[in-house]
């Protein structure tokens, strides 16, 4: 009886060891990058100067925003829910601050195949307040996405109706062009306003 | 016929009689709205509250609108900071006295293949179909994109 019990415990031990080994050696799932605004290392490494294409088809250098704080959002014009919701939210927050020049709203498409200068331009005009719509070559967009740790990936095969899953947070950039904080969709109005005041002040 | 059986049959027929005879109260749609779209924009989202004022559960199974090639129910989920959309393909059950909310960054009706631009101030029609065959036509107000 005693031997049997020992043998069983032994088997259990081996099982646990195998399980631990499998757990340690399995391929880690590709974790999407999540931006935490309180991490100063992340803060220092995020962002930077970029060049994209404006709605007029001309190159847009982010240095032209020097001295202007801005809210940067990555999306696409065929996005039914999250993108217009986020832009409408920024528009309302800017109105809450009482000044349409308090900060710039910059919309960068993560879908340059469908969103050319004309598309981002018309989309930016939709909100009836100044919004800077930007696109660029695939490479340019990829570069900016990397700078901000932004995820963006096509879902679906149909060239007209595919969706793009993408980072939903807004990046706040100070007057000096440096990244300051993010606003996540689930954050309330007060939290968002408090963060905006950090770049606007 | 035994008197007992007779009463049982009578009770059963009474039960059967009152259930189908009672017309199911039509679910009620309130505050249906969508943002205006840019020229060439192919997608839009409709938000609304659907209330089940009846006595029995209902299941919203399909939506359609003549302004779009396709309409479907979707749920936006932000997972690890990334916005994803999941189809609500099994329909949406609403218990008696309860309501379903379609709101920004949540459940919404997705219009795909818009046939025309949606302009502020106009009203479009959304048709909701329920599992019991009932259908409801709801007016949807198109609002200035930045206003809501």
Interface residues (C-beta under 8 A of the other chain):
Chain A: X31 X32 X34 X35 X77 X78 X79 X80 X81 X82 X84 X85 X87 X88 X91 X92 X119 X122 X123 X125 X126 X127 X128 X129 X151 X155 X160 X161 X163 X165 X166 X167 X168 X169 X184 X185 X186
Chain B: X35 X36 X37 X38 X39 X40 X41 X42 X43 X44 X45 X74 X76 X78 X80 X81 X82 X83 X84 X85 X104 X105 X108 X110 X111 X112 X113 X144 X145 X146 X147 X148
